């Protein structure tokens, strides 16, 4: 059997063909980004963005992104794309963020919006589907937000996910899978993962659904329970004992079969109580149906991504935005962008730091010399004036 060698480029092209890329932005075409991104005009005091690679970078052109430019401002900007639903599909949201100013208080997160978002009026009250990324303020807040919109409410991941706090570019990725699992990656490494049902604050919602089930489903089930009980649990092979006295002991009822509690739970026509304890049945019903009917990770009309945040000190750079249904494509995209420039970026920063230290040392030495010289000249002038007198 002949072995066919497939070129690497062909494998990469196949992966691109299989992936669905809903949105991708690298800011590689100069100022044309202004045709794709809409600055909100909701408030005249909103801060403005510019395209910049910052004071240090790995590649001057590839590292250009949207940079905040004014201190103590809110920012609101967004870009549209063709609306889609991620129902039954993986959803990956990925981008890079660089707090070059060494963020002390401000957001570095992105928001994913419904397609009908009003871009010109974008503000903190604009409804979003997903909020994801770092938020820093003082010593207490250094976290990665993962907030999902569900049943007209916003729900945060209850785990504490720490973000990066240095001045370098970092790659953030959120993965929501159709099996209701999720994963948060920073710089290509998995930082947190788990089950959406357990890692989001759903207690109040589950209680509400349980009460609904008790008032509606259990009452209906009670009406059918006697029929289901006899149909599934009576031992048809049993016969009434010959010494049974109906007048004294009442009507004879056959013995019940001892079946495993969940053996007959899932029938074609849905869940039935069938002699199982009410609380046990409701728990199983909630487990099977709750997140299937109300899926936290599915959104029907995704159509925009944006930055809606506050910063005390400006200078953050956002770049390499990606929304796709393919985890491997996202990983390769991250390697081809952030992965190629992260090393040179740190090298340039180190060189600049050495040059700044050298310059500072030279200035200190110059001031010291000038101080000594100035002191000697003052002494000479004082003595010269005294001799003249």
N, C-alpha and C positions, 0 to 999 in steps of 0.2 A: 504494500500500500504506500503510495507516494505521499510524502510530507510536503505541504504547501507552506512556504514562508510568507506570512502576511506582513507588509511593512507597517511600522509603528504609526505612520501618518494615516494609513488606511483605517487602523483600529480607532484612532482619534476621530476621524471623520464619521465612522459608524456610530460612535458614542454621541457625537453631536446630532446625527440624524435621528437617533432614538430619543434624545432628550427634547423636552418642550421648554424653550426659554421664553418666558412671558415678558421679561424686562432685563435689559443689560445696559449698563452705563459706565464708560471709562473716561469720558471727557477728553477724547483724543482728537477732536476736530475744532479746537480753538473756541471762539466765542459763539459757535453755533449751538452750544448747550442752552442758550437763552431762548431758542425756538422750542425747546422740549420742556424746560422747567419754567413754571409760572410762580412768580413772586406774589404773595398775598398783599392786597392793598386794604386789608381790614383795618389796619391802624397805621397812621403816618409815622409812628415811632418804631415800627418794626425794623430790626437790623437788616443790613444788606450782605449779600454773598458776593465773593469774587472767585475767579479761577486762579488757583495758586498751588505750587508744590511745596511752599513753605521755605523756611530758612535753611533747612537741610533735607536731603532726599536721596533716594536710591537712583532715580532717573528723573531728570528735570521735566520731561514731557509726560511720561507714564504715571508719575506720581501727582500730577495736577488733579485737584478736586475742588469741591465747593468749600470755601473757607469763610467762616464768620469773621466780620471785620470791625464790629463796634461793641464796646464793653457795656454791660448792664442793659442788654436788650433781649426782647423776644424775637424769635425768627420763625418764619413760616413760608415754606416753598415746597412745590410738589411737581410730579411728572405723571402724565397719564400713559396708559397702554391699553391694548385690546382687552376688554373684560373677559374673565374666565371664572369657572368654578373648580375648586380643588376636590370636589366630592369623589371619594374613592381613589384619590391620588396623593402621593407625597407632595408636600409643599416645603421648599427650601427658600429662606430669606437670608441673604448674605451681603456683606459690605465691609469696607475698611473705614476706620476712624482713627485720627491722629490728634491727640491733645498736645500740640506743639507748645502751647503756653503753660503746660503743667497745670491742668484744670484744678481749680480750687472749689468752684461751685457752678454746676451747669450740666445740661444734658448732652449726650452723644448718641441718642437712640433714633431709630426711624419708626415711622408709622405706615401701615398699609391700610388704604382706604377703600370704601365702596366706589364703584365707577361713577356714581352720581355726586361725588363730593364737589362742593363749590370751591374751586381752586383760588379764585380771586378773593374769596371771603374766608379762606382757611384760618382757623384760630384754635385756641385750646378747647373750645366746645364742639368742634367738628367731630362727628362720629367716625371712629376708626374700627377696623377689625382686629388688628394686631399692633402692639407696641413692643419693640424689642431693641435692646442695646444698653450701653452703660449709662449710669447716672452717678455723678459725684457731687458731694457737698459737705465740706468740713471733714471731721474725723469719723462721723457716724455713717454717712451714706457713701458707699463705694460698691454699688451693686449693678447687676445686669437685670433689667426689667424684662419680664415675659408676661404680657397682659393680653388676654383674649376677651373679645366681646361676645357675650352669650346671654340671650333672652333679655336684651335691653340693659344689661349690666356689664361692667368691666370686672374681670376676675384675674388676680395676680397669682403667679406661681408662689406657693408658700415656702419654698426652699430659698435659702440665702445663697445667691450666686455672686461671687466677688468678681469685679471687673479689673482690668489693667489700669494702673494709675500713673504710668510714666509718660514721657513725651514722644514715644515712638508710635508708628503706625501698627494697628492690630486688626486682625481679621475676625469678624464676628459672624456666626452662622446659627440659625435656628431651623430645626428640622421637625415638621409635624407629619406623622405618618398615619395612613388610613386605619391601622390597627390600634389607634389611640395611644401610641407611644410618642415620645418627643426626645430631642437631644439638643443641647446647647454646646457649640464648639467655639473655642477661642484659639486663634492661630493654628487651626487644624487639629487641635487636641480636644477630645471630649471632656467637658468640664462638669456637666450635669445631664442626667437622663432619667427617664422613668415613665410612669403611666399617668396620663392626663387626669384620669378619674381620681387618683389619689394625691397628686401633687398640686391640684388647684383647690381653692376653697369652695367646695360644692355642698357643704353640710346643710345650709339653709335651703338650697334648691332641692336637695334630696328629701328633706323633711316635707317640703311643700308637695313634692310628687308622691310621697308616701301617704300623706293625708288625702290626696286626690284618689289614690288607689283604694284606700280604705272606704271612702265614701261612695265610690262608683263601682270598682271592679269586685270588691269583696261582697258587696250587697248582691250583685248580679250572680256571683259564684255561689252564694248561699242558697239561692233559689234552685240551682242546678245540682247542689251537692248530693242530695239524697239519691238522685238518679245515677250520678257518677259513682257514688259510694257502692250501690248495689251492683252496678255494671262491672266495676273493677276490683272490688274488695270482698264480696260475698263468696264463700266457698260453696260452689254449686254441687259438689259431691257429697256434702254433709246432709244427714237426715235427722228428723226430729226423734229424740229418744223415746222409747216405748213407754216409759214411766212419766212422761211430761204431762203435768196437770195444768191445762190452759186456764181453768177457772181460778186456780190459786196463784199461778205463776205468770199469767198473761200469755200473750201470743209468743210463740217460739221464734227466735231469730238465729239464723245460722252463724257460725263462727267467722271472724274476719281473717283473711289471708295476711300474713306478715310479709309485706313487700318493702323493699328499700324505699326510703322516703322520697327519692327523686326519680324512681324508676319510670313513673308515668307522667312526669311533669310536662314534658314537651310533647304535645299532640299536634296534629295537623291544624286543628282549629284554635290553637293557642294554649296558654297556661290554664290549668284547672286545679282547684284546691285538693280534691280527691282524698279527703281524710287527713291531709297534712295540717299541722298546726298553722294557725293563721299568720303569726309573725314569721315563721319559717317560709311560708309560701310567698308572702309579700317581699321578704328579703331576696328570695330567688328571682321573683318577677322584676324587682328593681335592678338586680345585677344583670339580668339578661336584656332588659328593654330600655333602661334609663338612657345610657349614652348612645344607644342605637337610634333612638327617636330624636334625641337632642344632642347632636354631635358637636362637641366643643371645637373640633379641629377642622370643620367644614364651613366654607364661606361661598355663597352662591354668586356674588357679583364683585369680585376683586378687580379693581381697575385703576389704582393710583398708589404711588409711594411718595412719601414726603418727610420733611424735617419740620417739626413743630415743637420748639423747645426754648428754654431760657438759658442765658450764659452771663455770668458776672464778668469774666474775662474772655475776650474773643480770641480766635486763632485756630479753632478746631477745623480739620480738613476731612471731608467725607468723600469717599471714592469707591470705585469698583462695585457698584450696586448690581445685584443679581437676584432674580426671582425665577425659579425653575422647579420642575417636578423630578429632577434627577440628582441624587446625592453625589454620584461619581462625577458628573459634569461640574457640579459646584466645587468639588474638591480639586479637580483639575484646573478650573478657572482661578481658584485661589492660589494655586501653585504658580500659574502662569503670570499672575499679577503681583500680589503681595509677596509671594514666594521668591520672585526674581529680584525684588528691590529691597527686601528687608535687611539683607546683609550690607549692601552698599550704603543704605541709609544710616546705619549705625556707624559705619566706617567714617562717613562724612561728618557725623556729629562728633565723633572722637577727635578727628583732625581739627575741627573748629574749636573744640574745647581746649585742645593744646595750644592753639594759636591765641585764644582769648587769655589763657593763663600766662603765656609768654608776654603778651601785650600788657596785661595788668602788672606783671612783675617789672617790666621795663618802665612803666609809668610810675610805679612806686619808687624805683631807684632814681628816676629823674626828679621826682618831688623831693626825695631825700637830699640829693645833690644841690638842688636849687635852694632848699632850706638852709643848708650849710653856707652856701655862697652868699645868700641874702643876709645871713647873720653877720658874716665877716664884713660885708660892704656897709652895713648899718654902723658897725663899730668904727670903721675907718672914717665915715662921714661925721660921726659925733666928735671924734678926736680932732678932725680937721676944722670944724666950726669952733671948737674951744681954743685952738691955737690962734685963729683969726681974731678972737676977742682979746 
